[in-house]
Amino acid sequence: MAATRLASKPVRPGDLVLVKYRDHLLFRHSDASKQTPRVLTAVGRLTCENEDFVTIAWEDYTDPGESLVKSTGLCIIRSTIVELGRLLDG
């Protein structure tokens, strides 16, 4: 797998970003002492950023006959973020 190329500039709403974040882990029929949070990776368009969280969307759509744009994505608590960077074009 090729290395991810991140831009060194700060991210802004509308940028395509990569976010690595620590997430909860649900386990079942496992040794509880060996379970730890996982680091997950998500890619999407930054829609909101503040001191508490960031929101990224990877899909926008409108239902037939409606004008309201709906989105699918993630709202990630900032304290769980391991890496946040703008993806480079090309």
C-alpha positions as CSV (number, residue, x, y, z in Angstrom):
1,M,0.0,0.0,0.0
2,A,1.3,3.5,-0.9
3,A,2.1,6.0,1.8
4,T,-0.6,8.6,2.4
5,R,0.4,12.1,1.3
6,L,-0.8,14.8,3.7
7,A,-0.4,18.5,3.1
8,S,1.4,20.5,5.7
9,K,-1.1,23.4,5.6
10,P,-3.8,23.6,8.3
11,V,-7.1,22.0,7.4
12,R,-10.2,24.1,6.6
13,P,-13.9,23.3,6.1
14,G,-14.3,21.9,2.6
15,D,-10.9,20.2,2.5
16,L,-10.6,16.5,1.8
17,V,-9.0,15.1,5.0
18,L,-7.7,11.9,6.5
19,V,-8.4,11.4,10.2
20,K,-6.9,8.6,12.4
21,Y,-8.7,8.3,15.7
22,R,-9.0,6.0,18.7
23,D,-12.4,4.3,18.9
24,H,-14.2,2.1,21.4
25,L,-14.1,-1.6,20.9
26,L,-16.9,-4.0,21.5
27,F,-15.7,-7.5,22.2
28,R,-17.5,-10.8,22.7
29,H,-16.3,-14.2,23.9
30,S,-12.7,-12.8,24.2
31,D,-10.0,-12.4,26.8
32,A,-11.0,-8.9,28.3
33,S,-7.5,-8.3,29.5
34,K,-6.2,-8.3,25.9
35,Q,-8.7,-5.7,24.5
36,T,-7.7,-2.1,23.8
37,P,-9.3,0.7,21.8
38,R,-8.5,0.6,18.1
39,V,-7.1,3.3,15.8
40,L,-9.4,3.7,12.9
41,T,-8.9,5.7,9.7
42,A,-11.6,7.8,7.9
43,V,-11.4,10.0,4.8
44,G,-14.0,12.7,4.0
45,R,-14.7,16.3,3.5
46,L,-14.2,18.4,6.6
47,T,-17.6,20.1,7.4
48,C,-17.0,21.3,10.9
49,E,-14.0,21.8,13.2
50,N,-14.0,23.2,16.7
51,E,-12.1,22.7,20.0
52,D,-14.4,19.7,20.9
53,F,-14.9,17.7,17.7
54,V,-14.5,17.5,13.9
55,T,-17.2,16.4,11.5
56,I,-16.4,14.8,8.1
57,A,-18.8,13.8,5.4
58,W,-18.1,11.2,2.7
59,E,-21.5,11.4,1.0
60,D,-24.0,14.2,0.3
61,Y,-27.4,13.7,-1.4
62,T,-30.9,15.1,-1.8
63,D,-34.0,12.9,-1.7
64,P,-36.2,13.2,-4.8
65,G,-38.5,16.2,-4.5
66,E,-36.6,17.8,-1.6
67,S,-34.0,20.6,-1.6
68,L,-32.4,19.8,1.7
69,V,-28.9,18.3,1.3
70,K,-28.3,15.3,3.6
71,S,-24.9,13.9,4.5
72,T,-23.4,10.7,5.7
73,G,-20.2,10.8,7.8
74,L,-18.7,10.9,11.2
75,C,-18.5,13.3,14.1
76,I,-15.2,12.6,15.9
77,I,-14.3,13.8,19.4
78,R,-11.1,15.8,19.2
79,S,-9.4,14.1,22.2
80,T,-9.5,10.8,20.3
81,I,-7.8,12.1,17.2
82,V,-4.3,10.7,16.6
83,E,-3.8,12.4,13.2
84,L,-5.7,14.9,11.1
85,G,-4.4,16.2,7.8
86,R,-5.5,17.5,4.5
87,L,-5.0,15.1,1.6
88,L,-2.9,16.3,-1.3
89,D,-4.4,16.3,-4.8
90,G,-2.9,14.0,-7.5
